[in-house]
C-alpha cells in the first residue's frame, strides 16, 4: 500500500514504541521509531514523514530541542510537519504552552490509544 501515511515516533520506551506500532498498523499507518531527538532528525533527513509523535523526555536530545531543529529546517514541508507531543508532562505544560513551543497537539501519558489514533487521524485525514 503505497499511499499509507508514514509516522515517525520519537520515544525511548520500547513498550510504548511496540504498542504504538501495533495500534497504528491496525489503521494501515507505517511507523518508524527513533530513541532520541538526534535519531528523529537523522531519520527526517533521509525520509519523508506525514506526522511525528514525539516524547518530551528523551536522552541525548529531548523533544522540545528536537522540535526547534525541525521548525528551523530549510525544507518547507518538513519544517511544518505536524508534531504531537507525548509526555507524562512532568513540567506541567498547559496545552497552550505546548502550542507556543511549536507542537501541533499534546497527548498525556499514560497513553490512551483511542486518543492517539483520534489525534493522528485529525492531522492526517
Protein Blocks (a to p, Z undefined) as FASTA:
>chain_A
ZZbccdddddfbfklmmmmmmmmmmnopacdddfbfklmmmmmmmpccfbdcddfbdghi
afklmmmmmmmpmblklmmgccddddehlnopafklmmmnopabdcdddddfklmmmmmm
mmmZZ
